[in-house]
Amino acid sequence: MFSEASYWRALALRRQGDTAAAKQLLEDLRAAAQRQAATEVRIDFFATSLPAFLLFEDDLARRNRAQSRYLEGLAHLGLGSVDLARAAFDEVVGLDPNHGGARWAQSQATGGKEAESLTRRPTDH
């Protein structure tokens, strides 16, 4: 299972000098996000969170698209494809203006110093 934590794990691997493992993890994260985006979302009859779905009107396909694009954007950011990352984060914020992770990542993809430090090993500076 891939999640936002996969991005941070990849950055940690890169900082430890294992760039091949970091790159592979980010590529796997990107592929998993693309598979997730293509998956039809539906409420499982036995879902434990079913009451939340019934109380709040929610577009599950939209939520799935936002989360998938967010993970894909993180993978692109970690791989250094900043333009692709920025496009993904912009789409996420368009789908869900309250997505804090996407808003943070958007600021990182603008090319600030912090974003640069996240995608490079300390010895690369």
MODA-V666658 format. One record per residue. N is the residue number from 1. RES is the residue in one small letter. PSI is psi as a letter, one per 20 degrees, with the letter a starting at -180 (999 if undefined). Layout:
N/RES/PSI
N/RES/PSI
This chain:
1/m/p
2/f/q
3/s/a
4/e/h
5/a/h
6/s/h
7/y/g
8/w/h
9/r/g
10/a/g
11/l/h
12/a/g
13/l/g
14/r/g
15/r/h
16/q/i
17/g/j
18/d/m
19/t/h
20/a/g
21/a/h
22/a/g
23/k/g
24/q/g
25/l/g
26/l/h
27/e/h
28/d/h
29/l/g
30/r/g
31/a/g
32/a/h
33/a/g
34/q/h
35/r/g
36/q/g
37/a/h
38/a/i
39/t/p
40/e/p
41/v/p
42/r/q
43/i/p
44/d/p
45/f/h
46/f/j
47/a/p
48/t/h
49/s/j
50/l/g
51/p/h
52/a/h
53/f/h
54/l/h
55/l/h
56/f/p
57/e/p
58/d/q
59/d/o
60/l/h
61/a/g
62/r/g
63/r/g
64/n/g
65/r/g
66/a/g
67/q/h
68/s/g
69/r/h
70/y/g
71/l/h
72/e/g
73/g/g
74/l/g
75/a/g
76/h/g
77/l/g
78/g/h
79/l/i
80/g/j
81/s/m
82/v/h
83/d/g
84/l/h
85/a/g
86/r/g
87/a/g
88/a/g
89/f/h
90/d/g
91/e/g
92/v/g
93/v/h
94/g/h
95/l/h
96/d/n
97/p/i
98/n/j
99/h/n
100/g/h
101/g/g
102/a/h
103/r/g
104/w/g
105/a/h
106/q/g
107/s/h
108/q/h
109/a/i
110/t/i
111/g/j
112/g/r
113/k/h
114/e/g
115/a/g
116/e/g
117/s/h
118/l/h
119/t/j
120/r/q
121/r/q
122/p/h
123/t/i
124/d/i
125/h/999
